[in-house]
Amino acid sequence: MGLFGLFSRKKKEELNEGLAKSKESVFSKIARAVAGRSTIDD
């Protein structure tokens, strides 16, 4: 059980890191779109 717990913990950490990167990219794209609109509207 200890070995499997170690592997699942590593996978969870890797998954969380991957999700954090994708969240950052999505939010940066949204921020760019909003910033682009505000400059066009002015």
C-alpha positions in Angstrom: 0.0 0.0 0.0 2.8 2.4 0.8 4.3 2.0 -2.7 1.0 2.7 -4.4 0.4 5.7 -2.2 3.7 7.2 -3.2 3.0 6.8 -6.9 -0.5 8.2 -6.7 0.7 11.2 -4.7 3.3 11.9 -7.4 0.7 11.6 -10.1 -1.6 14.0 -8.3 1.2 16.6 -7.9 2.1 16.3 -11.6 -1.6 16.7 -12.5 -2.0 19.7 -10.3 1.1 21.3 -11.9 -0.3 20.7 -15.4 -3.6 22.1 -14.5 -2.0 25.2 -13.0 -0.1 25.8 -16.2 -3.3 25.4 -18.3 -5.2 27.7 -16.0 -2.5 30.4 -16.3 -2.6 30.1 -20.1 -6.4 30.3 -20.2 -6.5 33.4 -17.9 -3.7 35.1 -19.9 -5.7 34.6 -23.1 -8.8 36.0 -21.5 -6.8 39.0 -20.2 -5.4 39.6 -23.6 -8.8 39.5 -25.2 -10.2 42.0 -22.6 -7.2 44.3 -23.0 -7.5 44.2 -26.8 -11.2 45.1 -26.6 -10.7 48.0 -24.2 -8.1 49.5 -26.6 -10.4 49.0 -29.6 -13.4 50.5 -27.9 -11.5 53.7 -27.0 
